[in-house]
Every structure is written in C-alpha cells, then in structure tokens.
C-alpha cells in the first residue's frame, strides 16, 4: 500500500513536470524543478543540485525508509516476542559515524568549488550598483555615468495590459548587454534586503553600511525576473527585480538615451527693436535755415 502510494505520487509529480513548459526567466506554473539556467553560475548550481545533492539525498532517504520497514517487520512484538538484551554494537556505531563524515566531505568538495566560482569574478565589463529601499530598488551605472534609476513594482493594470507577470515586472528594469560580465554591487539604505534572481543563480544580501558584490554573464537575450528574498517589511512582496538583457547595440543606444543632455528649451524670439521712425504725434523737427552766400568784395 505504501509503495503504491509512493509510485502514484511520483507519477503525478513527473506528469505535471512533463506538461509544464519552462518559461524563460520566470516561474513556471506546475513545474517542480529549478528555473532554466541563463548564466554560467546557474549551470553550476543545477549540476551540483542534480548530480551531487539529489543522488545523495535519494540514497539516504531510501536507506532510512528501508531500515524503518525492516525494523517494523522484523522487530515487532508478533515477529519478535522476546526482545534482545544488548544495547551497543561497536561496528554499527563506527559505520554510522564514518559514513556521514565521508558524505559531508564529498558534498564539501563540490560546494567549495561552487563557492569559489561565485567569488572568482572574471574581469567585469561594467558595474551596476543595486540599492534596496523600503520598498523598491535603485540602479546606478558608474561606468556609464548614469545616476540612480528608481525601479518600483509595475501597477497591476499596466502589467496585465503588457502581458507581464504582476509583482515581478518593474517600471525601470536593470538593462545589461548579453555575453558580458556584469558586476553587481549590492547594499541597503534602510533595512536588510536581498537581491535574488533565480535564472542567474543570484542571491546576495543588501545590508545597510556594507557593499556586497556578485556577478553574472547572461547567455540569452530576454527578460529575467526576481524578487527581494529577505523579509524587509510590510511591502516586501512589492520589491521586484527585473533584468532586461539586450544586444550590445541596443545597450549602447539605451546608454546614449539615458546620458543624452536634456533638450534645450525653444529659443525665444528676440523682441524687434523699435523702428527709427518719428511718431506722428511727435513735433516735426524745425527746418534748417538757409546759409546766406558771402557778399562780393567791393571794387
């Protein structure tokens, strides 16, 4: 009965997984797996989860389940009316001490390698400073001389009109070029926030007074969504993170639009100078008196 129930649950779960089509950069309804990777770090995270953690977790779970079933069937009162008198077994105690240590060492080797990958940042193409506020994000581009851009949650009506996910879409996304290393410096202005974006494998705390940093290299053009993943107050659910990955040409055009000087106001037409015409009401200038010719000298 127990085995049949387990098979039914597993079949239902995998059937739901098969029917669910993964969405790029956002949650997929009905899916039970991790979001598809769009950055090298997330590929490493998925590999570590699928090929190291899951086999170990599955083996331990099945072992414990098997032991429980064996104990229930072998040592119940009906099958074993006279209980054993011993309380220690040196061999078993050594095994259940050494085996977990070996398992933890195996996990540590691969987890340390992943941790080093997160901290071994390649030479960044650009830097974005992300500051968490109650309750929105601010993005600053020091390399491009772009001052902080305020990014708040997109209103529900506007999100529905644009066909984007509400509470994940933002008014001003972080815009970055594809196939470039982007360093993200993360801090908080008031309380602790957390900069998390699953498709890139990012999760970095935004702590007031401290500047943490992480990095990513987006592989595909598209829009990727995340959220503040630290309980930061009453509007914690309204702190979306939207990263828009574009081509290099589109990024250059976006930077140019953001850094272009404001349009000069229309030049006001200078007032025309008054014409040098004597008004009709002004008195006419008196005519000059004729100059008399000099008299001829007497002979």
Backbone bond lengths (Angstrom), bond angles and torsions (degrees), N, CA, C in turn:
res aa  C-N    CA-C-N  psi(-1)  N-CA   C-N-CA  omega(-1)  CA-C   N-CA-C  phi
1 X - - - 1.460 - - 1.529 111.01 -
2 X 1.345 114.03 -45.18 1.464 119.16 -179.84 1.522 110.86 -64.52
3 X 1.342 115.74 -43.16 1.469 119.74 -179.87 1.528 110.87 -64.74
4 X 1.348 116.47 -41.05 1.458 119.75 179.61 1.521 111.43 -62.76
5 X 1.332 117.04 -40.52 1.462 120.97 177.96 1.518 111.46 -63.50
6 X 1.341 115.72 -42.17 1.464 119.60 179.47 1.524 111.22 -62.82
7 X 1.357 115.77 -41.69 1.470 119.59 179.02 1.519 110.91 -64.30
8 X 1.343 116.63 -39.49 1.462 120.63 179.94 1.520 111.29 -64.43
9 X 1.336 116.52 -44.16 1.467 120.34 179.17 1.517 110.70 -63.06
10 X 1.339 116.58 -44.33 1.465 120.24 -179.26 1.524 111.09 -64.35
11 X 1.335 116.94 -41.76 1.468 120.36 179.59 1.520 111.39 -63.33
12 X 1.336 116.55 -43.11 1.464 120.51 178.81 1.522 111.36 -63.03
13 X 1.328 116.01 -42.74 1.470 120.32 -178.95 1.515 111.05 -63.34
14 X 1.341 116.57 -46.83 1.467 119.15 -178.08 1.522 111.76 -71.12
15 X 1.343 117.02 -29.83 1.457 119.07 175.02 1.524 110.58 -65.28
16 X 1.335 116.20 -42.31 1.465 119.87 176.42 1.506 111.47 -63.20
17 X 1.329 116.13 -37.12 1.464 120.14 178.19 1.519 110.88 -65.66
18 X 1.335 116.29 -39.43 1.462 119.18 -178.10 1.518 111.37 -68.47
19 X 1.342 116.94 -34.27 1.459 120.41 -178.68 1.519 112.34 -76.27
20 X 1.321 117.11 -24.91 1.459 120.70 -176.60 1.527 110.04 -80.76
21 X 1.316 116.23 125.86 1.460 121.80 176.85 1.527 108.12 -94.97
22 X 1.327 115.62 120.69 1.464 119.83 -177.06 1.519 110.54 -60.70
23 X 1.307 115.64 135.59 1.458 121.84 176.94 1.519 109.36 -98.75
24 X 1.308 115.67 145.07 1.450 120.88 -177.95 1.525 110.58 -73.96
25 X 1.328 116.01 119.11 1.449 120.83 170.95 1.506 116.80 71.94
26 X 1.335 118.49 15.26 1.456 120.37 179.45 1.523 109.66 -153.46
27 X 1.340 117.57 165.58 1.469 119.61 -178.94 1.521 111.50 -63.98
28 X 1.330 115.68 150.03 1.457 122.30 178.53 1.525 108.87 -113.22
29 X 1.325 119.12 116.93 1.459 120.30 178.53 1.533 111.54 -58.51
30 X 1.323 116.66 131.56 1.456 121.44 178.75 1.506 114.70 87.99
31 X 1.326 118.78 -8.85 1.465 120.74 -179.60 1.522 110.19 -83.55
32 X 1.346 116.36 150.49 1.465 120.71 179.67 1.520 111.33 -121.63
33 X 1.316 116.91 2.00 1.458 120.54 -177.65 1.525 109.89 -101.35
34 X 1.337 116.10 178.66 1.453 121.01 176.10 1.521 109.97 -71.76
35 X 1.338 115.97 157.45 1.461 119.84 175.48 1.529 110.26 -63.30
36 X 1.331 117.71 146.56 1.467 119.73 177.34 1.528 111.18 -58.28
37 X 1.312 115.56 144.03 1.456 120.69 -177.84 1.517 111.14 -76.83
38 X 1.332 115.66 142.68 1.460 121.79 174.64 1.519 110.81 -131.82
39 X 1.343 116.06 14.77 1.457 121.52 179.45 1.523 107.86 -151.79
40 X 1.321 116.45 154.61 1.464 120.40 -175.27 1.523 111.44 -61.58
41 X 1.323 118.39 -36.12 1.457 120.62 179.72 1.521 111.24 -63.87
42 X 1.338 117.00 -39.94 1.463 119.09 -179.62 1.529 110.66 -68.51
43 X 1.331 118.25 -33.08 1.460 120.41 174.17 1.532 110.23 -59.66
44 X 1.321 116.58 -42.89 1.469 120.06 178.76 1.527 111.12 -65.47
45 X 1.333 116.91 -38.77 1.459 120.70 178.47 1.526 110.86 -62.97
46 X 1.330 116.73 -45.60 1.461 120.66 -179.36 1.524 110.45 -63.97
47 X 1.326 118.08 -42.36 1.463 121.00 178.74 1.525 110.59 -61.10
48 X 1.321 117.32 -44.71 1.467 121.69 179.61 1.529 110.59 -62.26
49 X 1.327 116.30 -40.78 1.467 120.04 -178.84 1.530 111.32 -70.34
50 X 1.353 116.73 -45.92 1.456 120.57 -173.14 1.522 113.31 -76.02
51 X 1.341 117.74 -36.18 1.459 120.22 -170.53 1.525 114.53 -107.76
52 X 1.323 117.58 -11.15 1.470 120.26 177.37 1.527 110.39 -114.87
53 X 1.315 117.18 -58.92 1.455 119.99 -174.16 1.531 112.58 -69.97
54 X 1.336 116.78 -49.83 1.462 119.28 -175.10 1.533 113.25 -61.80
55 X 1.340 120.84 -44.61 1.473 118.96 176.22 1.524 112.80 -61.14
56 X 1.342 116.18 -41.55 1.467 118.54 -179.85 1.526 110.58 -66.20
57 X 1.339 116.48 -45.34 1.467 120.11 179.66 1.525 110.70 -62.32
58 X 1.337 117.08 -42.04 1.464 120.76 -179.49 1.524 110.91 -64.25
59 X 1.339 116.41 -43.56 1.468 120.14 -179.48 1.534 110.82 -64.01
60 X 1.326 117.02 -43.31 1.467 119.76 179.71 1.523 110.71 -65.07
61 X 1.333 116.04 -42.36 1.473 119.55 -179.60 1.529 111.37 -62.02
62 X 1.332 115.86 -45.75 1.471 118.99 179.80 1.523 111.43 -66.17
63 X 1.324 117.34 -38.10 1.464 120.67 177.95 1.523 111.31 -62.18
64 X 1.317 116.12 -47.96 1.463 119.96 -179.92 1.527 110.57 -64.44
65 X 1.351 117.01 -42.16 1.463 119.90 177.87 1.530 110.90 -61.01
66 X 1.332 116.65 -43.02 1.461 120.08 178.26 1.520 112.50 -62.82
67 X 1.335 116.75 -41.40 1.469 120.25 178.36 1.526 111.02 -63.21
68 X 1.333 116.04 -42.73 1.474 119.23 -179.88 1.528 110.55 -62.21
69 X 1.356 116.03 -45.78 1.471 119.44 180.00 1.527 110.27 -63.10
70 X 1.337 117.43 -42.26 1.462 120.69 179.07 1.524 111.50 -61.88
71 X 1.323 116.18 -44.43 1.468 119.57 -178.69 1.524 111.14 -65.18
72 X 1.341 115.73 -42.43 1.462 119.16 179.97 1.530 111.29 -61.63
73 X 1.344 116.31 -41.79 1.463 119.36 -177.41 1.532 112.88 -80.18
74 X 1.303 117.25 -34.83 1.471 120.23 -173.29 1.512 113.00 -88.38
75 X 1.321 116.72 -32.79 1.466 118.10 -172.08 1.525 113.05 -117.04
76 X 1.309 117.66 24.12 1.464 117.89 172.61 1.534 109.32 -75.37
77 X 1.316 116.52 169.65 1.467 121.13 -173.57 1.518 112.18 -64.62
78 X 1.339 116.02 -34.47 1.462 119.26 -177.67 1.524 111.04 -71.78
79 X 1.338 117.53 -43.28 1.461 120.25 -178.05 1.518 112.65 -80.08
80 X 1.324 117.30 -23.57 1.467 121.10 -175.61 1.529 108.72 -137.31
81 X 1.330 117.20 74.56 1.464 119.43 -174.92 1.523 114.08 -66.80
82 X 1.332 117.52 -26.55 1.472 120.29 179.62 1.520 108.04 -106.75
83 X 1.327 118.44 107.86 1.472 120.27 -177.89 1.517 111.74 -69.52
84 X 1.341 114.42 152.70 1.462 120.34 178.06 1.515 110.54 -71.23
85 X 1.341 115.90 156.75 1.467 121.16 -177.54 1.525 112.92 -99.36
86 X 1.337 118.40 -14.41 1.476 119.36 -175.55 1.531 110.26 -78.14
87 X 1.339 116.25 155.99 1.472 121.56 179.66 1.525 112.74 -128.95
88 X 1.324 119.18 -6.34 1.466 121.95 -178.18 1.521 109.47 -136.03
89 X 1.358 113.81 148.92 1.453 120.74 172.89 1.519 106.37 -144.70
90 X 1.307 116.09 106.63 1.465 121.10 -173.41 1.521 112.21 -59.54
91 X 1.315 117.36 -41.59 1.472 120.63 -178.46 1.524 111.38 -61.93
92 X 1.329 115.59 -46.74 1.463 119.25 -179.62 1.525 111.09 -64.70
93 X 1.330 117.26 -39.50 1.465 120.44 -179.57 1.527 111.20 -65.32
94 X 1.329 117.35 -36.41 1.463 120.26 176.72 1.536 109.93 -67.02
95 X 1.327 116.36 -41.99 1.471 120.50 -178.58 1.521 110.55 -63.10
96 X 1.352 117.45 -47.88 1.467 117.32 -175.51 1.534 112.69 -77.43
97 X 1.333 116.64 -2.48 1.469 119.63 170.96 1.529 111.29 -95.97
98 X 1.339 116.71 -43.33 1.463 121.06 -175.21 1.532 111.52 -75.23
99 X 1.328 117.56 -43.14 1.457 120.34 -176.51 1.530 112.59 -60.60
100 X 1.355 120.00 -46.91 1.475 118.13 175.75 1.523 113.80 -60.22
101 X 1.346 117.06 -35.09 1.463 119.48 177.73 1.527 110.37 -63.66
102 X 1.319 117.71 -42.64 1.471 121.23 178.37 1.524 110.64 -63.99
103 X 1.337 116.91 -41.73 1.463 120.26 179.04 1.525 110.56 -61.78
104 X 1.324 117.26 -44.92 1.466 120.82 179.92 1.527 111.37 -65.08
105 X 1.330 117.71 -35.06 1.465 120.00 177.46 1.524 110.94 -65.84
106 X 1.339 117.10 -39.86 1.465 120.09 178.15 1.525 110.32 -63.54
107 X 1.334 115.97 -45.61 1.468 119.24 178.47 1.522 110.38 -62.31
108 X 1.336 117.60 -40.24 1.466 120.92 -177.47 1.522 111.76 -63.30
109 X 1.318 117.85 -39.25 1.465 120.32 -178.78 1.520 111.10 -58.52
110 X 1.333 116.27 -47.42 1.466 119.67 -177.19 1.531 111.73 -78.28
111 X 1.320 117.76 -32.56 1.467 119.16 179.11 1.524 110.88 -71.15
112 X 1.319 118.00 -35.06 1.467 120.38 176.24 1.528 110.50 -66.22
113 X 1.334 116.28 -38.99 1.465 119.32 177.64 1.524 110.74 -61.70
114 X 1.339 116.45 -40.68 1.462 120.25 177.93 1.524 111.02 -67.75
115 X 1.327 116.49 -39.81 1.460 120.31 178.45 1.526 110.90 -63.03
116 X 1.331 117.39 -40.98 1.462 120.78 177.84 1.530 110.88 -64.17
117 X 1.342 117.51 -36.71 1.466 120.31 178.59 1.521 111.06 -62.45
118 X 1.332 117.08 -37.28 1.459 120.10 178.18 1.531 111.46 -67.57
119 X 1.316 116.85 -32.86 1.464 119.76 -176.90 1.522 113.20 -94.78
120 X 1.327 117.86 -13.96 1.461 121.33 178.64 1.521 108.81 -91.41
121 X 1.314 115.92 74.74 1.459 121.02 -174.99 1.530 111.11 -75.71
122 X 1.342 117.49 129.19 1.474 118.77 172.28 1.531 109.97 -65.08
123 X 1.322 115.39 171.43 1.452 119.32 178.32 1.522 109.60 -60.92
124 X 1.335 118.03 119.02 1.472 119.07 -175.11 1.518 112.33 -75.46
125 X 1.320 114.46 144.26 1.461 120.89 173.43 1.523 110.76 -77.13
126 X 1.336 116.46 -34.35 1.456 121.17 -177.80 1.523 109.22 -157.05
127 X 1.319 115.23 165.96 1.461 122.21 179.22 1.516 109.35 -125.58
128 X 1.324 115.41 137.59 1.456 121.92 173.08 1.521 107.55 -123.56
129 X 1.315 116.50 128.55 1.463 120.60 176.50 1.523 108.48 -98.04
130 X 1.333 116.11 119.15 1.468 122.10 -179.60 1.527 108.46 -106.70
131 X 1.319 116.50 120.48 1.456 122.07 -179.50 1.521 109.33 -114.78
132 X 1.329 116.60 127.18 1.451 121.39 179.18 1.521 111.51 -90.32
133 X 1.307 115.80 131.41 1.461 122.84 177.06 1.534 108.35 -123.99
134 X 1.312 116.05 163.86 1.465 119.74 170.73 1.527 108.12 -87.24
135 X 1.346 120.24 101.95 1.447 127.86 3.47 1.513 106.20 -137.68
136 X 1.309 116.37 84.88 1.463 122.62 177.39 1.524 107.47 -164.92
137 X 1.324 115.57 176.24 1.463 121.38 179.17 1.527 109.97 -117.83
138 X 1.316 114.95 149.86 1.451 120.97 173.80 1.526 109.26 -121.97
139 X 1.331 117.12 131.88 1.465 122.23 -178.05 1.531 109.64 -116.75
140 X 1.306 114.96 127.06 1.466 121.22 179.38 1.523 108.94 -122.12
141 X 1.351 116.59 139.27 1.458 122.77 -178.52 1.530 108.80 -116.06
142 X 1.316 118.52 86.92 1.478 119.38 -176.42 1.524 113.57 -64.70
143 X 1.334 117.89 -34.48 1.468 120.01 -178.98 1.517 111.96 -68.08
144 X 1.315 116.75 -33.37 1.464 121.28 -179.03 1.527 112.47 -95.69
145 X 1.330 116.71 3.69 1.469 122.57 179.86 1.535 111.50 59.59
146 X 1.340 115.54 39.10 1.463 121.06 177.27 1.517 108.01 -105.45
147 X 1.316 116.84 118.38 1.461 120.95 -179.55 1.524 109.90 -70.34
148 X 1.327 116.14 173.14 1.467 121.28 -170.29 1.526 112.36 -59.95
149 X 1.345 114.06 132.70 1.454 122.74 177.29 1.517 107.96 -106.20
150 X 1.311 117.48 128.42 1.458 121.90 -179.44 1.521 110.16 -84.99
151 X 1.339 116.40 127.80 1.457 122.41 -178.32 1.524 109.00 -121.59
152 X 1.323 117.13 111.30 1.460 122.30 -179.29 1.530 108.92 -116.42
153 X 1.334 115.86 169.37 1.458 120.52 -178.15 1.527 109.76 -65.76
154 X 1.333 115.98 139.54 1.456 121.23 178.22 1.529 109.09 -74.10
155 X 1.344 118.89 130.54 1.475 120.17 179.82 1.530 111.61 -55.42
156 X 1.332 115.22 150.01 1.461 119.99 -174.34 1.520 112.34 -59.50
157 X 1.331 117.89 -42.77 1.462 120.33 -178.93 1.521 110.92 -62.65
158 X 1.323 116.45 -42.31 1.469 120.36 -179.78 1.523 111.02 -68.97
159 X 1.344 116.79 -36.18 1.470 119.75 177.97 1.522 110.92 -65.02
160 X 1.330 116.99 -41.67 1.471 120.06 178.15 1.521 110.90 -64.83
161 X 1.339 116.41 -39.83 1.461 119.88 -179.55 1.530 111.47 -64.89
162 X 1.332 117.16 -34.79 1.461 121.17 -178.97 1.528 112.74 -88.43
163 X 1.345 116.95 -9.37 1.456 119.99 -179.42 1.510 113.63 71.16
164 X 1.335 116.91 33.06 1.462 122.03 179.15 1.529 108.57 -114.77
165 X 1.337 117.70 157.88 1.466 119.67 -175.82 1.528 112.37 -70.37
166 X 1.320 116.32 126.38 1.458 121.64 176.93 1.529 109.32 -68.91
167 X 1.326 115.65 143.71 1.466 125.31 -177.12 1.520 112.94 71.34
168 X 1.326 117.53 3.06 1.460 121.44 170.21 1.524 111.22 -119.14
169 X 1.324 116.42 -32.83 1.463 120.57 178.58 1.528 109.89 -78.33
170 X 1.324 115.86 147.14 1.463 122.18 -177.69 1.526 110.15 -124.62
171 X 1.328 114.70 161.02 1.458 119.41 179.79 1.525 111.64 -70.10
172 X 1.327 116.86 -36.81 1.467 121.66 -179.33 1.520 108.55 -129.89
173 X 1.330 118.86 98.36 1.469 119.90 179.03 1.525 111.47 -72.67
174 X 1.315 115.49 158.42 1.455 120.70 168.73 1.528 107.20 -74.49
175 X 1.315 117.88 124.92 1.463 122.43 -177.22 1.525 108.59 -107.32
176 X 1.336 116.33 127.16 1.465 121.92 -178.87 1.520 109.11 -139.50
177 X 1.327 117.62 157.00 1.472 119.94 177.54 1.527 111.51 -84.41
178 X 1.320 116.03 152.88 1.452 121.42 179.01 1.529 109.85 -76.16
179 X 1.338 116.66 151.93 1.468 123.83 176.34 1.534 112.37 60.24
180 X 1.325 116.79 34.18 1.461 121.01 176.15 1.528 108.92 -131.93
181 X 1.322 115.87 143.66 1.465 120.75 178.66 1.520 108.65 -77.72
182 X 1.315 115.92 120.21 1.465 121.89 -179.07 1.529 108.39 -112.46
183 X 1.321 115.97 121.12 1.466 120.80 174.71 1.525 108.22 -90.45
184 X 1.328 116.41 129.68 1.456 121.41 179.18 1.531 108.14 -113.76
185 X 1.312 115.90 116.01 1.466 121.58 174.56 1.521 107.78 -94.56
186 X 1.316 116.11 126.79 1.459 121.75 -170.05 1.528 109.77 -120.32
187 X 1.324 115.62 131.09 1.460 121.11 176.23 1.524 108.85 -149.91
188 X 1.325 115.88 170.28 1.456 121.67 178.67 1.519 110.00 -122.06
189 X 1.318 115.57 150.38 1.463 120.59 -178.03 1.529 112.34 -101.03
190 X 1.334 118.33 -17.14 1.467 119.36 -174.25 1.522 111.54 -138.79
191 X 1.351 117.01 -61.86 1.456 121.61 177.57 1.527 108.08 -125.30
192 X 1.338 116.87 -179.85 1.456 120.48 -179.81 1.531 109.58 -77.54
193 X 1.322 115.95 124.62 1.452 123.24 171.77 1.531 107.40 -114.81
194 X 1.316 117.36 -177.50 1.459 120.26 177.05 1.520 109.48 -148.48
195 X 1.322 115.76 127.92 1.462 122.72 -177.62 1.528 108.14 -90.70
196 X 1.332 116.26 105.22 1.458 120.06 -176.56 1.514 112.27 -127.62
197 X 1.332 116.27 130.56 1.465 121.40 176.92 1.528 107.55 -141.48
198 X 1.347 117.53 105.00 1.466 121.32 -170.52 1.525 115.23 -59.78
199 X 1.334 118.57 -40.46 1.462 120.19 -174.72 1.525 112.40 -63.93
200 X 1.326 117.48 -25.19 1.466 121.35 178.06 1.521 112.14 -100.79
201 X 1.333 117.35 -1.82 1.460 120.22 -178.78 1.516 113.13 70.55
202 X 1.328 117.50 32.46 1.460 121.62 -175.90 1.529 111.10 -100.85
203 X 1.308 116.17 137.46 1.463 121.99 168.85 1.525 107.28 -162.72
204 X 1.322 115.56 102.80 1.458 121.89 -176.19 1.514 109.07 -133.15
205 X 1.323 116.67 129.73 1.459 120.75 -178.50 1.521 111.03 -70.29
206 X 1.331 115.31 140.43 1.471 122.68 175.82 1.526 106.97 -104.39
207 X 1.323 116.52 98.74 1.459 122.65 -172.56 1.523 109.31 -107.98
208 X 1.328 118.08 127.77 1.473 119.80 177.71 1.532 111.11 -58.09
209 X 1.324 115.55 133.71 1.452 120.55 178.95 1.512 114.81 83.55
210 X 1.331 117.70 -0.16 1.460 120.86 179.95 1.528 108.52 -132.36
211 X 1.344 115.89 143.12 1.466 121.38 -179.71 1.528 108.33 -113.79
212 X 1.337 115.64 99.13 1.470 120.59 174.07 1.522 108.99 -88.52
213 X 1.317 115.39 162.57 1.453 117.61 178.66 1.528 110.90 -146.08
214 X 1.308 114.47 151.14 1.451 123.04 175.56 1.519 108.06 -144.85
215 X 1.324 117.81 -177.32 1.464 118.89 -177.88 1.524 110.15 -153.47
216 X 1.311 115.14 161.83 1.459 121.31 174.16 1.519 109.15 -155.17
217 X 1.320 114.35 160.98 1.459 122.11 176.39 1.529 106.48 -135.28
218 X 1.319 116.69 98.60 1.465 121.36 -174.07 1.527 110.38 -68.80
219 X 1.343 115.60 134.54 1.461 121.04 -177.24 1.527 113.42 -93.30
220 X 1.324 116.66 -23.15 1.465 119.62 -173.41 1.520 110.04 -132.07
221 X 1.315 115.33 144.51 1.459 120.70 172.34 1.523 108.42 -71.52
222 X 1.312 116.10 136.56 1.461 119.88 -179.63 1.521 110.47 161.75
223 X 1.322 115.76 -173.11 1.450 122.88 -179.78 1.519 108.92 -115.60
224 X 1.322 116.64 130.16 1.459 122.87 -174.72 1.528 108.87 -124.33
225 X 1.334 114.77 138.86 1.457 120.19 -173.32 1.520 111.49 -118.90
226 X 1.331 113.71 146.76 1.459 121.67 173.41 1.515 108.64 -149.32
227 X 1.323 116.06 -169.86 1.462 121.30 -179.29 1.514 109.53 -151.19
228 X 1.318 115.58 163.98 1.458 120.11 166.94 1.529 107.15 -65.54
229 X 1.320 116.67 124.73 1.462 120.52 -176.33 1.525 111.93 -110.34
230 X 1.302 116.39 30.02 1.469 122.70 174.57 1.523 107.77 -129.79
231 X 1.334 116.91 130.43 1.462 119.89 179.69 1.529 109.00 -62.75
232 X 1.338 115.97 109.15 1.464 120.15 -170.97 1.520 113.10 -120.00
233 X 1.328 118.02 10.33 1.457 118.69 178.06 1.511 112.02 137.06
234 X 1.323 115.21 -171.09 1.458 120.97 -170.85 1.527 112.83 -65.31
235 X 1.326 118.53 -31.09 1.467 121.42 -179.84 1.522 112.03 -105.51
236 X 1.320 115.71 32.44 1.469 120.66 178.92 1.529 111.88 -57.25
237 X 1.334 117.02 -34.50 1.460 121.03 -178.04 1.519 113.10 -73.78
238 X 1.314 118.20 -4.40 1.463 122.32 -176.67 1.527 110.97 -114.30
239 X 1.343 116.96 36.69 1.464 122.34 177.57 1.528 109.78 -122.10
240 X 1.330 117.57 68.39 1.471 119.21 -177.41 1.527 111.65 -74.92
241 X 1.318 114.16 156.91 1.464 122.33 173.19 1.522 107.08 -121.44
242 X 1.307 116.45 120.00 1.461 120.94 178.71 1.523 108.16 -123.15
243 X 1.326 115.71 123.33 1.466 121.47 177.98 1.524 108.25 -116.02
244 X 1.304 115.15 121.38 1.469 121.15 -179.67 1.526 108.23 -103.79
245 X 1.329 115.60 115.53 1.466 121.65 179.76 1.525 108.50 -96.93
246 X 1.323 116.38 123.77 1.460 121.99 -175.36 1.528 109.18 -127.84
247 X 1.309 115.21 172.97 1.462 120.06 175.89 1.530 109.91 -70.27
248 X 1.326 115.37 164.81 1.461 119.41 -179.40 1.525 111.22 -62.27
249 X 1.324 116.41 -40.04 1.466 119.69 179.62 1.524 111.02 -64.28
250 X 1.330 117.00 -42.50 1.466 119.59 178.71 1.519 111.08 -66.70
251 X 1.329 116.68 -35.88 1.466 118.82 178.26 1.523 110.53 -66.31
252 X 1.316 116.76 -43.23 1.467 119.77 178.78 1.528 110.57 -60.90
253 X 1.332 116.37 -39.71 1.468 119.77 178.48 1.527 110.79 -66.52
254 X 1.331 116.65 -38.50 1.474 120.29 178.30 1.528 110.54 -64.28
255 X 1.331 116.52 -43.69 1.462 120.36 178.58 1.521 110.49 -62.34
256 X 1.319 116.69 -41.96 1.466 120.11 179.46 1.520 111.34 -62.43
257 X 1.349 115.70 -39.14 1.465 119.04 179.50 1.529 111.02 -68.04
258 X 1.348 116.33 -35.34 1.466 119.68 -178.50 1.526 112.16 -76.35
259 X 1.316 116.79 -28.95 1.462 119.96 -176.56 1.517 113.18 -100.31
260 X 1.330 117.77 -2.90 1.468 119.98 -179.91 1.516 109.63 -64.18
261 X 1.327 117.99 138.06 1.472 119.93 178.35 1.516 110.18 -63.74
262 X 1.311 116.67 149.45 1.472 118.62 179.21 1.520 110.93 -61.49
263 X 1.313 115.63 146.14 1.460 120.70 -178.75 1.520 110.19 -62.15
264 X 1.335 115.25 134.15 1.461 119.29 -179.46 1.518 109.63 -68.21
265 X 1.332 118.42 142.06 1.467 119.93 178.40 1.520 110.52 -63.34
266 X 1.317 115.86 150.39 1.460 120.32 -179.13 1.520 110.02 -57.06
267 X 1.342 115.68 133.26 1.463 119.85 -177.70 1.524 109.89 -67.07
268 X 1.304 115.33 128.91 1.472 119.72 178.95 1.520 109.14 -76.52
269 X 1.335 116.76 135.47 1.461 121.57 -179.02 1.517 109.41 -69.05
270 X 1.310 113.95 126.39 1.464 117.74 -179.57 1.523 109.98 -63.79
271 X 1.307 114.60 139.86 1.475 119.30 179.08 1.522 109.40 -63.31
272 X 1.305 115.55 133.97 1.469 119.46 -179.05 1.523 109.93 -66.71
273 X 1.348 115.03 138.57 1.473 119.14 179.26 1.527 109.51 -68.54
274 X 1.356 119.52 143.88 1.471 120.95 180.00 1.538 110.95 -63.95
275 X 1.283 113.76 135.60 1.465 118.23 -179.53 1.522 110.16 -65.17
276 X 1.351 114.61 146.44 1.479 119.50 -179.34 1.511 109.75 -83.55
277 X 1.328 113.71 61.06 1.470 119.47 178.58 1.511 107.25 -117.50
278 X 1.268 116.41 132.55 1.460 120.11 -179.04 1.508 109.63 -71.23
279 X 1.285 117.85 126.03 1.473 119.29 179.15 1.521 110.43 -60.45
280 X 1.304 114.55 153.19 1.468 118.92 -178.73 1.500 112.34 -62.74
281 X 1.343 115.71 -28.67 1.471 118.36 -177.27 1.505 112.44 -78.29
282 X 1.355 116.78 -15.42 1.460 118.14 -178.08 1.516 109.61 -77.48
283 X 1.311 117.56 142.64 1.464 119.87 179.67 1.518 111.11 -66.00
284 X 1.334 115.60 142.31 1.460 119.53 -179.16 1.513 109.65 -70.67
285 X 1.322 114.65 146.02 1.474 118.79 179.08 1.521 109.05 -69.75
286 X 1.324 117.93 139.39 1.471 119.68 -179.59 1.515 111.30 -65.23
287 X 1.361 114.45 143.30 1.467 119.09 -179.53 1.521 109.49 -70.38
288 X 1.308 114.99 144.53 1.469 118.64 -179.25 1.526 110.12 -72.01
289 X 1.349 117.39 137.02 1.473 122.00 -179.71 1.510 110.26 -70.53
290 X 1.372 117.42 137.84 1.467 118.64 -179.42 1.514 110.50 -65.59
291 X 1.326 114.85 144.55 1.474 120.02 -179.79 1.543 108.29 -87.89
292 X 1.350 116.84 125.78 1.495 120.80 -177.64 1.500 109.54 -71.24
293 X 1.351 114.68 140.36 1.452 119.67 177.76 1.519 110.41 -69.19
294 X 1.301 121.09 147.21 1.463 122.35 -178.93 1.537 110.36 -68.98
295 X 1.350 116.22 141.60 1.476 120.90 -179.43 1.530 111.37 -67.11
296 X 1.322 115.26 147.44 1.473 119.13 179.69 1.526 109.28 -71.45
297 X 1.324 118.00 144.85 1.469 119.77 -179.30 1.549 111.68 -69.46
298 X 1.321 116.34 144.98 1.482 120.41 179.70 1.516 109.90 -69.65
299 X 1.363 112.38 144.58 1.466 118.28 179.89 1.535 108.16 -86.52
